[in-house]
């Protein structure tokens, strides 16, 4: 048992939002009741506001990606819970550009409904809205359910590419189409060797033996559909890459990669994994075209990692390399990315 | 043709949800997380208070409270319906004649159904509140009693359906046998409208608890 360092009483999200706004006061402003955060700066040519949000516990997603080059406003819910439609509504009102708003929504029923209700209300006010639904999780691909794939690690890729595209002055429909293309070209897969710590009991939310691995795990502390005997790290990455490459639609050989920690995984591990991923893609005839290594879409402190691959059109590379002045995206200058 | 009084519908709906609270809660414990009775009753109490404060008309108050304050997913979805009803009634100049009111309701409830389906992505037969609302919209041109009968029958029929959407989809076959609480909540609205517009009409209540 190892309890996290949340305040002794009450909801951990509200004080964390205040602390976040205090830490990044030059970039974001916090509004409470209902809770939403807004970027202080945006490119002058941007005609469409970009709004995202979702449950908390996945920091730095989404508020960490507020700022010039990425998101204009976000609506953070309680831990692992969708934001209320009123949060999305207020965030969208503040973010709306002359052409309207795009909602970047991870594919979960609660998020779809609450963003959807906000979209209806915005349309009543004369604000145009389009939704980009992120549904990249290969582990939840099934013909038997109506819910579709979950939205996970590709969210940060979509938010980066869409932000850079929006800064070029593209309109609402063009951006919505592009957002769907970014998502469609992305697949992710996650594994975990230890569940996240329950905030209430201090115990892991589920238990795994030392020789076991949750394969295809989500970002909300639920078990994966499969528990597998733990292979070597090299064998594991090979198996994940095989499935991801087979799951990707056809497209260019250039591939963006996100090696994402789930909250309890060290950078020493993640960089080692990134080397296996890069070499593994090259062996498969693909061309790693840059990407991210770090903790971007975690599930509290789960020990594990996710891999995201995005087949990248030539025009997207400049958007990936474009500057993003945000609290958490690791690129602040013109020279930051790999073009 | 009798006369139609929006305020009386709000009050009758609020009274019916007070009376049926235990039954709605019990239905939701059967298929969901058990908070629907609390959410509907709490929302109606707040809407009556908001109306009485003079801030909004009866249906505008319902829409504002259910969209802004009520938790869960079905509460804000009902807020979309109430808002569309309020706007349709406003467009027709707060019709006090039953026929004109039923036409305004047909328009508003139709727009509300469309919004709820856009957002919730539920179809008829998915065991949701759409199963009560869609037949009511179709029946409204024949009057409020007809709409109340259609909504009640639609709600009752959800007891034979397996959920494809919403929280009840997680319990699958186990939810069958009892109607969906959201559908019953919608049927109560149409029951209240008929009880005001056609007090002598023939339309059974959508709950087993006597509504008085």
Interface residues (C-beta under 8 A of the other chain):
Chain A: X84 X85 X86 X109 X110 X112 X113 X114 X116 X117 X119 X120 X121 X124 X146
Chain B: X67 X68 X71 X73 X76 X77 X79 X80 X83 X115 X118 X119 X120 X121 X164 X165 X166
